[in-house]
């Protein structure tokens, strides 16, 4: 899998151990490199800063912080350290603390007077915290979150789980995070979207060869990865080459949902798009978007010929869970066509675990994922990676777990993380639009895995383009213009 690799804590610790054992780089040297990398980023981002306050824990993350404080003092800045406690005697962090003290530095107690600073540095825990911060650490995090000045987090904002992106207690809200050796997957989903700030990765000068034998099954999507799978169309292309999407849904009062799915399928390149919906919606959809072939469907007898002509089915937007929607749902899945299942299509699946077609994409939000797995929403939030993988395994399908840092998982255990999207997209109709985008790509020849991560990227990036006019008030149809532009030139948006 291409893209930017993301690592677990265990994988990063393995790389660190290889650097120490195989490359003969002492742990002290890695700590000095980490502190220097953070200091370089601080000076680059905030060149006018003259007062630096560093919050140091007792472990290696705190040791990195002592290096930052020492470097600040060496350059003539006013640097102060607030220490949770003393590092373990003989540890690398203890030696970094000794170097700081040798420069005339002192460590203020956590309950002392709060220092004023131009930049604060979070070096409390990094990846070393496996529980909610409490006591003095909790108080320091809460004080840090109350300051108006920027915050630089070292490796991971303290309180954030670097594996899952979940915070079980208070977490530092960083303006910027400098993470060391390799990128951590927990920095790109869940709570991390709100607390990590800008993430910068520094390899600490370790050679690329150190990654040669690692197995990394999680990646962060990037522009090059998406642009590479969206080449220009052949000059002799015709509509039959780009597939026929059938969008099924739109029970009473929900015609807008199925129209959005159909229209985004067109805007992202499907050759033909049909809509199967309630009779009451046909006139309105035809008037608003005549390119959609809209059919009044009262039951499976009228749906069947449409299924036979389609190459892909988008099932769920506005479908409802009443008899009409349930009957169409069964018939559409039984057709065995490549399938995108969303909204009430997922809620029906949670109640009736039928086998899905070989090329199927499920697009749950956390609430729908919780129903499919029979757990509560907090369980999904605690480990979005595990939830996405389990859904993909259980249903033998590609799964798009929506939310901040959307995850795309396949049954083999691979996960792609989307770096795009914004809070303005938390509005009705956005999921319906995504369903149409993914179905369109399936119709154009992508397999379920490729259609899912490419579709998520197009949809999220279109949301970011649309949000240039502001996030509040963004609606799903605002994505239609950006989707077309991005489908034709993803890198230029």
Secondary structure, 3 states (H helix, E strand, C coil): CCCEECECHHHHHHHHHHHHHCCCCCHHHHHHHHHHHHHHHHHHHCCCCCEEEEEECCCHHHHHHHHHHHHHHHCCCEEEEEECCCCCCCCHHHHHHHHHHHCCCCEEECCCCCCCCCEEEEECCHHHCCCCCCHHHHHHHHHHHHCCCEEEEECCCCCCCCCCCCCCCCCCCCCEEEEECCCEHHHCCCCHHHHCCEEEEECCCCCHHHHCCCCCCEEECCHHHHHHCCCCCCCCCCHHHHCEEEEECCCCCCHHHHHHHHHHHHHCCCCEEEEEECHHHHHHHHHHCCCCEEEECCCHHHHHHHHHHCCEEEECCCCCCCHHHHHHHHHHHHCCCEEEECCHHHHHHHHCCCCCCCCEEECCCHHHHHHHHCCCHHHHHHCHHHHHHHHHHHHCCEEEECCCCCEEECCCCCEEECCCCCHHHCCCCHHHHHHHHHHHHHHCCCCHHHHHHHHHHHHHHHHHHHHHHCCCCCCHHHHHHHHHHHHHCHHHC
